[in-house]
C-alpha cells in the first residue's frame, strides 16, 4: 500500500494488488473487487490537496510493468494521474439511491419487472441463508450456459465468506422453487451505507418463474430493512444486463478505469485482450 503521512498521521493511501503474468509484474484488480483507487481523509479532499497527495501516492508505487485499477465512483478527479502519464476510460455501474421506502422503490420498477416479481411472489420462496456450497452449482451452471468458465477461483469466494461471516456484513440468498430447490442464488455484501451485488447464479429453468429478477428484488428489500442508503449493482457494461439493472429504477453512475503501461509489449498484449 502506498501511503502519505504528515506529522505521524496517515492522510492518504493507495492500496494496490501485485500480479505476475509471465515476465510481467503489474498492479491489477483482485478477484471479486470492483473498486480500488486512492483514499484521502475527508478534510483533504480538495483539488489542491488531491493534486499534491495523489502525486506523492503515485511516486510511492513500486516499480512495475503496468498499472490497471478501477477507481471508486467517489474519485472523480483523475487529473493528477493524467499529469503523470496515466490514461483513463469511463465505465458505468447502476445504483439505487434512497432505499428507505419499499413502496417508493416498487414505483421505480418498470412494467416488465413488476410483472416478473408478481410471478415470483406467487411461486417462489426466499432462503436468506443459503449454504455456500449450494451456491456454487448455480454459479457454474450460469457461466456454463454462456459457454464460459467461472472467472474467479472458488477458493477466493470461500475465503471471502469466512472473513465476512463474523462481521455480519454479507448474505447468500436464494429463490427456491415450490419443491424447495434453489433456482437462483446471489452473494451480497454491504458497508455502513451501500449493499453491493457481488455475483449470482441462475439455472436455465429459473426463467419460467423470473427467479433472477425476483431474487434481486428480494436483495433490495433486505438492504432496505437493514437501513442501508444505496444498492450498487456493480455494473454492468453488457447491454442485456445494463437494461435489467436500469429497469429496477437504478441510476447510471460513472467510474474511472485508470491505467499505465511502462512495457510496450504488455500494452499490446492487453489491447489484444480488449483491455488497454
N, C-alpha and C positions, 0 to 999 in steps of 0.2 A: 504494500500500500504506500502510495506517495502521500507525504504529509507536509503541512506548513504549520510551524509553531511560532508563536510570538509570546515572549515572556513566560515560557513554560506552559502555555495554553495552545491546544490544537485548534486552529481556526479554519483549516481546510483539509480535505482528504480526497484522494482519488484512488479508490480500490481498483485493482486490476487482477486479471486471471491469465497466467502464463500458459501458453500452449506450445507444443512442438509437433511439427509435421515434417518428416524427412529432415533435411538440413536446416529448416527454418524454425526459428524461435520467435514467437509473436504474442501479442496481447489480444485476447479474443473474449467472447462471451461464454460463460459456463453453461452447461446444460440446464434447462428449465429456468433460465434467467432472462427476462425481457429487458430490464433496465439496469444500467450502471451509470457511470459518469461522475463528475466532480460534486463534492458536498462542501458547503460553507456554512458557518454559523449564520443564523438569520440576520444579525446586525451587520454582517459583512456582504450581504447580497445586493451590492450596488454596482453599477457599471465600472466605477473606478477601482473598487476592490476586486471585482471579478477579473479585470484586466491584469492587475498585479498578481493576485493569488493563483489564478489559473496558469499564468506563465511560470510561476515557481513550481506548481504541481507537475507541469509538463517537463520542466527541467529535471525533476527528481525521478522521472520514469527510468526504468532500466534500459540498457541498450538492447534493442530487438530489431528484427527484420520488418515488423509491421505492427500496427495498432488498429484495432477494429472494436468499437463499442457502440452500443445503442444507449443514448442518454435518456434519463428520466424526463418525462414531459415538462417537469418543473424547471429544467435547464433550458432556457430559451436564448441565452447569449453564448453562441459558439464562436464569436468573432475572435477572441484571443487564441483559439485553436487555429483559425484561418490564418492568422498572422504568423503562426509557427509552421505553416505548410500543410496543415491537415485539410482534408476535403469533407464535404457533407452531402448527404442525401436525406430527404424528408420521408418519413414513414408515418403511418397513421394507426391509432388504436381507436376504440369506441368506448365511451364512458357514460354510464347513467349517473346523473347528479341528483342529490336530494332523495334519499330513499325513505324518508320519514313517513310517507303516506302511501300505503299499498294501493288504495283506491286510485290515487293520482297516477301511480305507476301503471296501473291497469289501463288507464285512459290513454297512455302514451303508446300502447301496443297497436300495431296495425291490424287490420281486419283478419288477415290470414293467421297471425299469431294468436289472436283471441280465439279463433275457431279451433286451432290446434290445442290450445290449453284447455278449452272446454272438453274436447275429446279425451285428453289425458286425464282430466278430473274424473271423467266417467268410468275409466277403465284401469287406471294405474294407481299404484300405491308408492309412497315415498319411504325409502330406507335412508335414515340420516346418519348411520354409522356403518357403512359397508366395509367389511374387512378388505385390506389392501390386496390380498391375493385374489379376491373375486373381481377386483377392478381390472387386473392385468389382461384376462381373456377378452374383455370388452375393448380395451385399447388396441390389442393386437388384431382383433377382428376388423376394427375401423380402418387401420392402415393397410391390412391385407386386402380389403375390398378396393382400395385405391391403388393396389399394386406397389405399395411402399413398405419399407421396414420401419419399425418404431424408431424415431430419430433421437432417442436418448436411452442410455443404458438403464435397465430396471433397477440396478443396484443403486443408482442415484436417487430414484424415487423412494426406495426403502430407507436410505439414509436421511432423506428429507423428512419422510414420515416419522421416523424415530426422533428426529430433532424437534419437530413441531408438536408432537403429541404432548409432552409435559408442559408446553407453553399454552396449550389450549387455543391455538390460533389457526386451525385448519379443520376441514371436514371433508370426508369422502361420502358422497351421497349417490343414490341410485333410484332409477324408476323401475319398479317391479311390475311384471305382468299379473294377470288375475291368478296365476298359479304360484306367484311369489318368486319367479325367476327374474334376475336383473336383465333388462333390455338396454339400459344406458346408465353410465356411471361417470362421475366427474370428481376432480380434485380441486378444491377451492381453499384459499388461504387469505388471511387478512392481517392488516396492522390496525392502528387505532382509528383510521379514517376510511380505509378502502378495502373492499373484498376483491380478490383477483381470481379470475377464471384461468387456472393453470393448464389443464388439459382434460379431455374426456374420451370416452369410447362408447360407440353405439353399434348394436347388432343390426344387420340388414332388416330383420323382421320388425325392428322398432318403428319403422316408418309408418306402419298402419295405425299406430297409436300416437304418432307425433311425439315419441318419447324424448327425443333430443331437445326439442323446443320446450316441452313441459318440464324437463329436468332443469334447464337453465332458469326458467321462471321460478321454480322452487328455490333455487340457489339465491336468486334476487330477493325473494321473500325472507329467506333466512338472514341475509345480510341486513335487511330492513329491521327484523326482530332484534338483531344484535346491536342495533343503534348505530350502524355504520353510515357514513355520508355518501359513499360512492361505490359503484360496481364497475370494475375495469375488465373488459373482455380480453385485454392483452392482444389486440389485433381486431381484424385481420386484413391483410392486403389482398387476399384471394377474393375474387368477385362474388362467388356464391356465399362465402362465409360473411363477407362485409355486408351483404344485403340482409342476411338473417340477423346479424348483430344490430344493424340500424333499425330493423323492424321492431325491436324492443323499445324504441324511443331513445336509443343511445346517441350521443353527440360525438362527432368526429373530433379527435384530438391529435395534433401532430407531435411527433418527437423526432430527434435527430439521430441519424447513424453517422458517426464520425470515424474517419479512417485516414491512415497514412502508411505508405509502404516505402521503406528505405531500399528494399530489394526490388529491382525491376522484374526479375523472374517471378517472384512471389506475386507481384501486382498482376502480371499477365495470367498466371495460373488462377488467381482469384476471379479475374474478369471472365475467364473461360467457364467458371462455375456460376457466373451471374452475380458475383459478389465482388465489386471493385474494391 
